Amino acid sequence: MKGQTPKRIKTISEFHQFRNLPKPEHPLISVIDYSLIKSSSDGNTESFIQDFYSVSLKHTTNAKITYGQQLYDFDAGVLFFLAPNQVFSIQHAKKETAPLHTGWLLLIHPDFIWNSPLAKTIKQYDFFDYAVNEALFLSDKEEKILNTIIENIRQEYHTNIDDFSQNIIISQLETLLNYSERFYKRQFITRKKANHQILGSLEDLLTDYFGNDDLISKGQPTVQYVSGKLNVSVSYLSRLLNVLTGQSTQQHIHNRLVEKAKEKLSTTSLSVSEIAYGLGFEHPQAFSRLFKSKTHQSPLAFRQSFN
């Protein structure tokens, strides 16, 4: 239902109860077989916020999941990540039978990794930001690797918990996240069509933005603005562009600023200060520094080269 307030699920035990699953064997970590989760077939949309991390490998028929602005089918193996307090929605197909799920869902409460090195480093894995924008599509080989790690985690907390169990599980979690990092890097390279469409959309967006000579009032485009318009996270767009072009989003914006500056310097009689203000710079010195860093010439030297 559009506009509904997301349901907040605070604990892993509460998640199990909500999904009519047996009580978790450990209150702070759980691996769930997706085939045990019964989903609705009423055609409605459910929205949720969870107070814990989740990593999910899911194959689904007749259901779609929305992250951010994008809708995903899960017929193929897809890995996606959620950090605490991210909103996500599930759109159920309206059919006589409920959607069929296979795969696994890993739930990790922040308290489980508290005071461990992973508690700090988990925030550095960008795909917990990507989760609201970009799922990870796995090959069969990649899926088998992650399935093995998940089975190791499951087996560890199924056995008698001892002084070593938590460290062993955290080590397995780190291995899972590191493999996921590798697979995301692979996806940047192999999904060339989709990724180059994003790059093309960025170029079109910047062309339109710089094309109306209204930078004095609206200012220069920010990385956050550009990412929002492209429906991808800031970190995802930056890493994607770095793989495709070797430059960050901010560098792409600066390149367009310099191109616009070259046009003004070579085709108008505006002063350097007037051009700087027209391009949204508060101080002409900042404009001159950026221009020289990109062209190895001052704006005046560039202009004089046309005379």
N, C-alpha and C positions, 0 to 999 in steps of 0.2 A: 504494500500500500504506500503510495507516494506521500511523503511528508511525515511518515510515522517516526516516532522516537525510537532510536536503536535500543535493543535490549542489552543491558550490561550483564556480563557473566564474570563474576569476581574470582572464582576459584575453579580448579580442575574438577573437584568433587561436584560443584554446581553444574559444570558442563555435562558431566556424566549423568547427573540426575535429569537435566533438561532433555537430553537425548535418550533417556530411558536405557542407559547402559549400566552394567554392574558397577558397583563402587570401585574406584581406582585402587590398585594395589599400593600405590605410593601417592601421597597427597600433593606432591609438587612436580611430578613428571608422569606422563602416561603416553603409551603408544596404543592407538585405537585402530582396529580393523574397520575400514569404511563400510564394508558390507553389513556391519552391525548397526549402522546409523540409518534409521528409517526417516525418509524425507517426505514432505507433503507433495501431493499431486493436484493441489487446488488452484494452481496458476498464480498464487500470490507471491509477494516478495517479502523476505525477512531481512531485517537489518540488525547488526550486532556490534558490540564493543566488548573486547575481552581484556582482562587485566593480566594476561600472560602471553608469552610467545607461542606461536604455532608454526609448524612446518608441515606441509601437506603434499603428498603425492597422490593424485586422484585421477581416476578414469570415471567419467560419468556419462550416462545416456539421458536424454531428454531433460536436461537442466542447464542453466547458464549462471555464471557467477560474475558479478560486477565489482571491479576494483577501480576506484577513481571514476574516470570517464569511459572506461573500456569494458566491453562485454566479452566473456571468454566461453568457448565450448571446451569441454574436458573429455572428449572422446579419446584423444591421444594422451600419453603420459605427460602431465604438467605438474611442475613443482611451484608452489607459491608460499610466501612468507608473510606473517603478520607480527608486528610488534605490539606491545600493550598500547591500548587506547586508539588503535586504528579502527575506523568504521568500514565494515564491508557488508555487502548485501547478497542474498541468494535469491535468484528468480526461478521459481519452480515451473515446470511445464504442466499444463492442465491436461492430464491424461487419466485413463482409467486405472493405470498402475503407477506406483511411485517410481521416481528415478532410481536406476540401479547404479550403485557406487562400488568401485573396487579401489584398493590402494590402502594407504595408511595416513594417519594424522598424529603428529607428535606435538604434545603440549608440554611446555616448560614454564613453570612459575619462576619469576625472578628470584624468589627466595632460595630456589634450588642451587643457583650458581652464585649466590651472594658470597662476597669475600673471596672469590676465586678470580684468577686472571681473566677468565671468560666474561665475568660480569662487566669488565671494562671494554674488552675487545669486541663483544657482541654488537656494541653500538657502532663499530667501525665497518660492519658488513653492510654495504649500501643496499643490498637487495631487501632489507627490512624496510627501506624507503620505497624500493621498486615495487613492493608488494601491492601498492595501491595503483600501480600503473602498468606493470610489465611482469607477466608470468614467465617461468623458465620451462621451455619445451625440451624434453629429454629424449635422447636416443635410447634404444634398448640396452646397450652396454652401460650407459650412464645410470639408467634406472636400476640395473642389477647391482651396481656398486653401492648405491644408496640403500637399496633394500637390505644388503648384507650388514651395513652399519646399523640400520634400524633394528634388525634382528638381534644384533649384539647388545644394543641398549635394552631391548625387551627382555632378553635372557638374563641380563645382569640384575634388573630390578625384580625379576620373577624369582630369582634365587634368594637365599637368606641375605639380608642387608648386613654388611659388616663395615669396618673402618675404611675399607678400600673402595667400596661400591660407588660412592659419590664421585671420587676422583676418576675412576674408570669410566663412568658414564659421561662426565664432563669432557674427558679426553675424546670419547667417541663423538660427542656433540661438536667439538672443535674440528674433528676430521670431517664430519658431515658438512659443516659450514665452509671449510676450505675446499672441498670438492665442489660444492655449489658455486663458490667463487670462480673456480676454474671453468665450470660449465657455463656460467654467465658470460665469461670472456669469450668462450667458444661461440655462444649465441650471437654476440655482437658481430662476429666475423662471418658466420654462416647464414644469418638471416639478412642477406645483403639487400634484398628488395625492400623489405619493411624498413630497414635501417636507413637506406638511402632515400626512402620516401620522407622520413622524418627530417633528414638533412635538407631535402628539397623544400619541405614545408618551412623550415627555418629560414632558408634563403628568401623564399617568397614573403615571409612575415617581415623580415628585416628590410626588404626592398620597399614594401608598402609603408612601413613605419617611417623610414627615412625619406620617403618620396613626397611627403606633403608639407615639408618646411614648417612644421609646427612644434619643433623641439623646445622652443623657448617656454611654451606653456605646459607641455606634457612631459618634458624632460627626456633624458636618454632611456632606452629600454633596459630594464634590469634583467638579470638572469632569472629571477623569480617570475617576472612578467612573461618572458619568453617561454619558460618551462610550462607555466600555466596555460598559455595559449596552445601549446603543442600537446597538452594532456599527458605530460610525463613529469617525473620528479626531477628536481634540480640535479641530484647526484647521478641519476640515470642518464640524463641528457649530456652532462659533462663527460661521463665515462664513454658514452657512445661516440661523441664527437672526437674525443681523444683517440679512440681506436680508428675511426674513419679518416680523420684529418690531422691528428697529432696536435690539435688545438682545443682549448676549453671553450665553453659557451661565451665567457667574457671576452676571450680573444677574438671570437667571431664578431661580436658586437663592436669591439674596437676596430676591427678591420673595416667594417662598414662605415664607421665614423670617419676614418681616415680617407676612405674612398670619396665620401661626401665632401670632406674638406678639400681634397684635391680638385674636385669639380668646381668648388667655390673659388679656390685660389687661381685656377687657370681660366675661368670664364667670367669672373666678376671683378669689380674694383673695390669690393668690400675690404676693410682693414682686417688684419689678423684677429684683433680683439672682437670685431663685429662678427666674424665667422665663428669664433670660439663661443660667443654668447648664443649665436643662432643654432649652434649644435648642442646646446644645453650645458656648456661648461660655465661654472660660476667664476672661474679665474682663467684668464688667457694663458697663464704660465702652465697650468695643468694640460691645456690643449697642446701647447707647444712641446711639452715633454712627451706626450703620447705620440704626437706626429713624428717627432725626431726618432723615437724608439722604434717606430714602424718603418720609416723611410730613410733613416740616417741622414736626413736633411732637416733644417729648420723650415717652418712654413714660408718664411721670406725667401730663403734660398731656393725652395721649390718653385715659388712664383717667378723668381728672377730667371730660372732656367727656361721659361717660356718667352722671355723678352729678347 
